[in-house]
Amino acid sequence: MYIIRVKTIGKALAYGVPSKIPKAVMNCSKVRIHVVSSVIKAVSKEVSGLYGKSRPLLLRKTSKEDLQNFDLQKLFEEWQERAPIFNAFLLTTASRTNRKGIWFGSLALAGSIPLKQRNREMNATAAVMGILLKSKAAEVILIL
């Protein structure tokens, strides 16, 4: 069975249209493991690039002025530019269809949580949420 799958991959590479190559690769379980591992490494590299101090992500900026200007949509757009695979994972988990150009505030919030878990300095979202809850401004948001 494994040889048949490898032949299918070979045929897809040699004769097939590029869109059939990923399907052939993913149908071969032994190769799929390596592909998934490579994708996970790519996401890890993207996410690691978000933590740099030379070009800080919005989540790292926690001064009073930065928190006053914090915007989940800007954060989401920053992920689209700097971590497209991470962003694609977030979109895929939240939507049944591919909605390019659409952002979800819940995705920006949800994505910021594992980033904070990985690096405690990525806490702007947590700080903003804490301020909203302490000042009871969250009640106004919930009513809208």
C-alpha positions in Angstrom: 0.0 0.0 0.0 2.8 2.4 0.9 4.5 1.8 -2.5 1.2 2.6 -4.3 0.9 5.9 -2.4 4.5 6.8 -3.2 3.9 6.0 -6.9 0.8 8.3 -6.7 3.0 11.1 -5.3 5.5 10.5 -8.1 2.9 10.7 -10.8 1.4 13.8 -9.3 4.9 15.4 -9.2 5.7 14.3 -12.8 2.5 14.7 -14.6 -0.2 16.3 -12.4 -1.3 19.8 -11.9 0.3 21.4 -8.8 -3.0 21.4 -6.9 -3.1 17.6 -7.0 0.4 17.2 -5.4 -0.7 18.2 -1.8 -3.6 15.8 -2.0 -1.4 12.9 -3.1 1.1 13.7 -0.3 -1.6 14.0 2.4 -3.1 10.6 1.3 0.2 8.9 2.2 0.2 8.6 6.0 4.0 8.1 6.3 4.7 11.2 4.2 1.9 13.2 5.8 3.6 12.9 9.3 6.7 14.7 7.9 4.7 17.3 6.1 2.7 18.1 9.3 5.9 18.3 11.3 7.3 20.7 8.8 4.2 22.9 8.9 4.4 22.9 12.7 8.0 24.0 12.6 7.1 26.8 10.1 4.3 28.0 12.5 6.8 27.9 15.4 9.3 29.9 13.5 6.6 32.5 12.6 5.5 32.8 16.1 9.0 33.1 17.4 9.5 36.0 15.0 6.6 37.8 16.7 8.5 38.1 20.0 11.5 40.1 18.7 12.2 43.4 20.5 13.5 45.1 17.3 10.1 45.0 15.7 7.7 44.4 18.6 4.2 43.1 18.1 1.3 45.1 19.4 0.9 42.5 22.1 4.3 43.5 23.6 3.4 47.2 23.7 2.0 47.9 27.2 2.6 51.6 27.8 -0.4 53.7 28.8 -0.6 55.3 25.3 -0.2 51.9 23.6 -3.0 50.4 25.7 -5.3 53.4 25.0 -4.7 52.8 21.2 -4.9 49.0 21.3 -7.0 47.6 18.5 -7.8 43.9 18.0 -8.3 44.5 14.2 -4.8 46.0 14.0 -3.4 43.0 15.8 -5.2 40.6 13.5 -3.8 42.5 10.5 -0.3 42.4 11.9 -0.7 38.5 12.1 -1.8 38.4 8.5 1.4 40.2 7.5 4.0 38.7 10.0 2.5 35.2 10.7 0.3 34.1 7.8 0.3 30.4 8.6 -0.6 31.1 12.3 -3.3 33.5 11.0 -4.6 30.8 8.6 -4.9 28.3 11.4 -7.0 30.8 13.4 -9.3 31.5 10.5 -9.6 27.8 9.7 -10.6 26.9 13.3 -13.2 29.6 13.4 -14.9 29.5 10.0 -16.3 26.8 7.8 -15.4 28.7 4.6 -12.3 30.6 3.6 -13.2 34.2 4.3 -10.2 36.2 3.1 -10.3 39.8 4.1 -12.7 39.2 7.0 -11.4 39.4 10.5 -12.9 38.3 13.8 -12.3 40.1 17.1 -12.7 36.7 18.8 -9.8 35.3 16.8 -7.5 38.2 17.8 -8.5 37.6 21.4 -8.1 33.8 21.1 -4.8 34.0 19.3 -3.3 36.3 21.9 -3.9 33.8 24.7 -1.4 31.1 23.5 1.1 33.8 22.5 0.9 35.2 26.1 1.3 31.6 27.4 4.5 31.2 25.3 5.9 34.6 26.2 4.7 36.5 29.3 5.6 39.9 27.8 2.9 39.5 25.1 0.2 40.7 27.5 -1.4 43.8 26.0 -4.7 42.0 25.3 -4.8 40.7 28.9 -4.0 44.2 30.2 -6.8 45.8 28.1 -9.3 43.2 29.2 -8.3 43.7 32.8 -8.8 47.4 32.5 -12.2 47.0 30.9 -13.3 44.6 33.6 -12.0 46.8 36.5 -13.6 49.9 35.1 -16.8 48.0 34.3 -16.5 49.3 30.7 -17.1 45.7 29.6 -20.8 46.1 30.5 -21.1 48.8 27.8 -19.5 46.5 25.2 -21.8 43.6 26.2 -24.9 45.8 25.7 -23.9 46.8 22.2 
